[in-house]
Amino acid sequence: MFEHRTDPLLPGHRFAWRVLAFFGLSVAAIGAALGIGVLGYHYLGGLAWIDALVNASMILGGMGPVDPITSHAGKLFVSGYALFSGLLFIGAASLVVAPFVHRIMHTIHLDERD
């Protein structure tokens, strides 16, 4: 299960850049999802831009919608966007945590074959 590894851990500055890169990727994914939500709420839900932003932000953050949606297309969009947002949150959190988990696995010399 454990194997002695001779390759060293990444130096601190390279690890910090890796963490920042994964965090940046996570922020980019959340930003893209927020953009999709704003567009969907505006065009399919019929909300003003600022109301679309508030609703998309609230759904993406897991708080729930603010304004009621009355159109069928808007309701279908909101249903899909809510499910997508839940999965995106898990994915974004995983991206942020991944470098730390990887470093811990290297620290305890966990063999990749296990």
Buried (B, 14 or more C-beta within 10 A) or exposed (E): EEEEEEEEEBEEEEBEEBBEEBBEBBEEBBEEBBEBBBBBBBEBBBBEEEBBBBBBBBBBEEEEBBBEBEEEEBBEBBEEBBEBBEEBBEBBEEBBEBBEEBBEEBEEEBEEEE
